[in-house]
């Protein structure tokens, strides 16, 4: 019998009536030791350690070495806060709700709360008055200009050193009359995303006409939700208006699979995303309300897969990076800011549940399954739980428990009976407070 094809992705396709694949709280690396049957190691994600409680739902985080001596800024509840060595200072009220993006130039911090932009110069926090009281959909900076993208398709710019937006300092995204949803600067260019299209503008050096649309640089693909758009590994990633996840190339490249697209179709709210980093892995974590959080990792040896990160505590949805490279995340439903911490197996004290599944297909008459052997690694001895189901059955309520030894072991189940067509599915679960690695599984064969 061949190796059990363990899941590489959290794949569920309800329209296909196939077994769901579970890959929960794992990410993937190539196994260069040759020990894994499929040459893939499934390593558990870092946990969360509480950094500070801000006392209100965290709507935005920002930190840069060059901005106000590297202070951490947060929008929590209706206030802008600064955090210095564990001490928080309330800078002022910003009102609004929802995620609050923050950017900066050499002299100011800017934030957008609901549709109102604000600026902070280190002393005063004030709203930025827009010509004709226009609402603002998104902000970013390019060449120290603040870019203010408006839902009606106009974008304004605030010159460096200026406190007021000149009513004549604007241009209009013209490739399609679909307004503006989001904007991002990348590699010296400005990318403007409407509901159905995107276009590129370039700086001119002339403050009166600071940007010029790049000829031939338009895409017939818009942005479904502003907060899915992120700079990512010298590129951009976003959820398109067709509920497909794209990565910027010469043209937008689809990186989602049909499972992610089905989950996006079944979302119960507006999707958002954050970017995390750990040991050379950069994770684009897409939060789909009603479905969960799913992870794109270009360093994965298996391309196009989306494992799931399921948080045991809290609901992180925004992130930034401290001066020492530490990744900080803020929770949507509380005031907690946490550190992404590879030394813990828990999320703020609650141990994360790790799950992995595998499925064997059977065509024709199947023989007995005499054994299932699973290769594991761990920081301490632990209990590995396994259950399985055949054909149209549901998983049983109970798990078989196998004792696994650190730092590495092969644990086996025996006399599992004859599988029923068309498949046998396994679920592996770890609840113990240990760091684990799953190397693979074999059926009816010794580990080799």
Secondary structure, 3 states (H helix, E strand, C coil): CCECCECCCCCCCHHHCCCCCCEECEEEEECCCCCCCCCEEEEECCEEEEEEECCCCEEEEECCCCCHHHCEEEEECCEEEEEECCEEEEEEECCCCCCCCEEECCCCEEEEECCEEEEECCCCEEECCCHHHCCCCEEEEECCEEEEECCCCEEEEECCCCCCCCCCCEEECCCCCCCCCEEEEECCEEEEECCCCEEEEEECCCHHHCEEEEEEEEECCCECCHHHCEECCCCEEEEECCCCEEECCCCCEECCCHHHHHHHHCCCCCCEEEEEEECCEEEEEEEECCCEEEEEECCCCCCCCCEEECCCCCCEEEEEECCCCCEEEEECCCCEEEEEECCCCEECCEECCEEEEEEEECCCCCCECCEEEEEEEECCCEEEEEEEEECCCCCCCCCEEEEECCEEEEEEEECCCECCCCEEEEEEEECCCCCEEEEEEEECCCCC
